[in-house]
Amino acid sequence: MIRTVDDGLSYLVKVNDASVLDDYLNSAVDLARQYASRTGLCGILVTRHGHDTYTVAVSEAVPFGETRERQDP
């Protein structure tokens, strides 16, 4: 499941089956990248909250054109 949290800026990715994780994350990153490319100011931050839950967000903390990953503490 990919759910929009903030239109164009943030997406929640939650999976029940690990076999679809990469596809879901790639789709969410593509959606966020579309917004980021229009502004040219932000990159993409992928945050792992658990083995089945991630957030993909447009982030000013990431340089434009880059995608970074982090683990939620």
KOLTORVO-419278 format. One line per field, with one value per residue: residue in three letters; x, y, z of N, C-alpha, C in turn; residue number from 1. Coordinates in steps of 0.001 Angstrom, whole numbers, plus 524288, in hexadecimal, padded with zeros to 5 digits. Layout:
code	(ala, ...)
n_px	(X, ...)
n_py	(Y, ...)
n_pz	(Z, ...)
ca_px	(X, ...)
ca_py	(Y, ...)
ca_pz	(Z, ...)
c_px	(X, ...)
c_py	(Y, ...)
c_pz	(Z, ...)
pos	(NUM, ...)
This chain:
code	(met, ile, arg, thr, val, asp, asp, gly, leu, ser, tyr, leu, val, lys, val, asn, asp, ala, ser, val, leu, asp, asp, tyr, leu, asn, ser, ala, val, asp, leu, ala, arg, gln, tyr, ala, ser, arg, thr, gly, leu, cys, gly, ile, leu, val, thr, arg, his, gly, his, asp, thr, tyr, thr, val, ala, val, ser, glu, ala, val, pro, phe, gly, glu, thr, arg, glu, arg, gln, asp, pro)
n_px	(80345, 8022D, 800F6, 7FCEF, 8020B, 8043E, 800AB, 807E8, 81104, 81349, 812F6, 80D68, 811DF, 80DE5, 80F2A, 80ACB, 80F73, 81BF6, 81F99, 81B7F, 81F7A, 82841, 823E6, 81B79, 820CC, 82719, 81F4B, 81AC3, 82367, 824BC, 81B73, 81D16, 82632, 82280, 81D55, 825CC, 82C68, 8272C, 82859, 83313, 8390C, 839CA, 83D14, 83B04, 836C0, 83735, 831AC, 832FE, 82A2D, 82779, 827F7, 82056, 81C5D, 81DBE, 8217A, 820FD, 8260B, 8262D, 830C9, 8371D, 8405C, 84625, 84E5C, 84A8A, 8476E, 84B72, 8497C, 84779, 8490B, 84426, 843CE, 83976, 83AAA)
n_py	(7FB73, 80888, 81478, 82173, 82B3B, 835D0, 83D5D, 83AE6, 83C96, 8356D, 827DC, 81C56, 80FAF, 80313, 7F5B5, 7E87C, 7E031, 7DCD7, 7DBAD, 7E364, 7EC8F, 7F26F, 7F5BD, 7FC04, 803AC, 80819, 80C2F, 813BB, 81A4A, 81DD6, 823A7, 82B95, 82FDC, 8348C, 83D6F, 8425D, 8447A, 84C38, 854E9, 85587, 856A5, 84F86, 842B3, 834D5, 82DBA, 821B0, 81AF5, 810E0, 80B27, 801FD, 7F40A, 7F31E, 7FCDA, 80934, 8168A, 81F2D, 82AC7, 837E8, 83FDC, 84AA7, 8493C, 842BA, 84349, 8485C, 83F4A, 836AC, 82AAA, 8264E, 81D32, 81972, 81441, 813BA, 817C0)
n_pz	(80000, 7FCB2, 80216, 8010E, 808C1, 8099A, 7FFC1, 7F4EE, 7FA64, 80270, 80527, 80A22, 80B48, 80C71, 80E5D, 80D13, 8090F, 80633, 7FC26, 7F5C8, 7F92F, 7F4D2, 7EB2C, 7EE9B, 7F47C, 7EC98, 7E616, 7ECB1, 7EE3F, 7E3F7, 7E2D9, 7EA69, 7E64B, 7DD2E, 7E103, 7E624, 7DDC4, 7D88F, 7DEFE, 7E0B7, 7E987, 7F1AD, 7F6BB, 7F7F9, 802F0, 808C5, 812BF, 81BA4, 823C8, 8283B, 825C2, 81E5E, 81BFD, 81674, 813C5, 80956, 80557, 8006F, 802D3, 80890, 80D7E, 807A6, 7FCCF, 7F03E, 7E660, 7EB3C, 7F24E, 7FEC6, 8094F, 815EB, 822D7, 82B92, 8387C)
ca_px	(80000, 804A3, 7FD01, 7FECF, 8019A, 80410, 80053, 80CAB, 81590, 8146B, 80FF6, 80E20, 81214, 80D35, 80EB1, 809E4, 81278, 8210A, 820A1, 819A4, 821C6, 82B49, 8205A, 81894, 82461, 82880, 81AC6, 81A45, 827C8, 82374, 81777, 81F99, 829F8, 81F98, 81C97, 82AE7, 82E9C, 8247E, 82A6A, 838B5, 83B59, 839E4, 83DFC, 83754, 8387A, 83453, 83275, 830ED, 82801, 8272C, 828FD, 81C0E, 81A45, 8217E, 81F88, 823FC, 82496, 8294E, 8335F, 83B01, 84539, 848D5, 84F46, 8478E, 84996, 84D48, 845E0, 84A45, 84614, 8457B, 840DC, 836F8, 83CFA)
ca_py	(80000, 80DAB, 81850, 826CE, 82DC4, 83B5E, 83D1B, 83BC3, 83D5A, 83120, 82319, 817FE, 80AA6, 7FED1, 7F0D8, 7E39B, 7DC42, 7DF16, 7DB57, 7E81E, 7F126, 7F59A, 7F829, 8002A, 807F9, 80AAA, 80F41, 8184C, 81DC6, 8204B, 827AD, 82FEB, 8323D, 837F2, 8426F, 844BE, 84667, 85122, 85935, 855BE, 85853, 84B6D, 83D4C, 830F9, 82AFF, 81CDD, 819A3, 80BC5, 80B4F, 7FC86, 7F08F, 7F35D, 80224, 80D27, 81B8E, 82179, 83047, 83C15, 8420C, 84EC1, 84762, 83F91, 8467B, 84730, 83B30, 83244, 827B5, 8243B, 819A2, 8198F, 810D5, 81686, 815DD)
ca_pz	(80000, 7FCB9, 8038D, 8010F, 80DD5, 8084D, 7FA15, 7F203, 7FDBE, 805F8, 80436, 80DC4, 808A9, 8102D, 80B6F, 80FDA, 80640, 804EA, 7F688, 7F320, 7FBB7, 7F126, 7E768, 7F147, 7F5B4, 7E7AE, 7E457, 7F01D, 7ECFF, 7DEF1, 7E3D3, 7ED27, 7E2AE, 7D99D, 7E3B1, 7E720, 7D8D9, 7D728, 7E226, 7E01A, 7EE75, 7F5AA, 7F54C, 7FA08, 8079C, 809DA, 81841, 81D3A, 8290E, 829DB, 8214C, 81A90, 81BA2, 814B8, 811E8, 80514, 805A8, 7FE3E, 80769, 807CF, 80FE4, 803AE, 7F82B, 7EB8B, 7E30A, 7EE5C, 7F59A, 8034A, 80CAD, 81B74, 82663, 82FD5, 83D68)
c_px	(80377, 8004D, 7FF83, 7FDDD, 80104, 804A6, 80567, 81191, 8170D, 810B4, 81150, 80DE9, 811CC, 80C42, 80D9A, 80D26, 81791, 82229, 81EE1, 81C2F, 824B3, 827D2, 81D6A, 81C1B, 825F6, 8240F, 81A2C, 81EAD, 826BF, 81F70, 819DE, 82369, 8273D, 81ECF, 821D3, 82D3B, 82C03, 826B6, 8304A, 83B99, 83C54, 83B40, 839ED, 839CA, 834DD, 835A2, 82FEC, 82F2E, 827BB, 82801, 824D6, 819EA, 81E9B, 81E9D, 82336, 82247, 82854, 82BA2, 83763, 8404A, 8487C, 84992, 84C06, 84A6C, 84B8E, 848C5, 8491E, 846A6, 847D2, 841FA, 83E78, 8390E, 83945)
c_py	(804D3, 81191, 81DBC, 82929, 833A4, 83BB4, 83EAA, 83C08, 8389A, 82C8D, 81EFD, 812F5, 80670, 7F9DB, 7EC4B, 7DF36, 7DEC0, 7DF15, 7E02A, 7ED10, 7F49A, 7F869, 7FCBA, 804D0, 80AE9, 80E0A, 8143A, 81C33, 8208F, 8249E, 82C77, 832C9, 835DE, 83D54, 84538, 84704, 84B74, 855C1, 859D9, 85735, 853EE, 84623, 839D6, 82E3D, 82657, 81B40, 81466, 80C28, 805D9, 7F925, 7F0ED, 7F8DD, 80613, 8123D, 81D62, 82728, 833BB, 83EFE, 84634, 84D2A, 8441F, 84305, 844A2, 84315, 8366A, 82FAE, 82557, 820D1, 81A67, 815CC, 8143C, 8145E, 812A3)
c_pz	(80000, 7FDDC, 80383, 8066F, 80D08, 8026A, 7F75A, 7F547, 800FD, 80504, 8084B, 80A9F, 80CDC, 80D08, 80F1B, 80D94, 80465, 7FF0B, 7F386, 7F536, 7F7DF, 7ED36, 7E9DE, 7F282, 7F0C4, 7E5A3, 7E796, 7EF17, 7E7D7, 7DFA3, 7E678, 7E98D, 7DED1, 7DC06, 7E45A, 7E220, 7D70B, 7DA2A, 7E173, 7E511, 7F257, 7F34E, 7F7DB, 7FEC0, 8088A, 80F72, 8196E, 822E8, 82B71, 82514, 81D11, 819A7, 81A75, 81381, 80D9E, 804C9, 8029A, 802EA, 805F0, 80A11, 80C14, 7FEDC, 7F37B, 7E84C, 7E600, 7F13F, 7F9F9, 80682, 81250, 81E5D, 82AA6, 834F9, 840AC)
pos	(1, 2, 3, 4, 5, 6, 7, 8, 9, 10, 11, 12, 13, 14, 15, 16, 17, 18, 19, 20, 21, 22, 23, 24, 25, 26, 27, 28, 29, 30, 31, 32, 33, 34, 35, 36, 37, 38, 39, 40, 41, 42, 43, 44, 45, 46, 47, 48, 49, 50, 51, 52, 53, 54, 55, 56, 57, 58, 59, 60, 61, 62, 63, 64, 65, 66, 67, 68, 69, 70, 71, 72, 73)
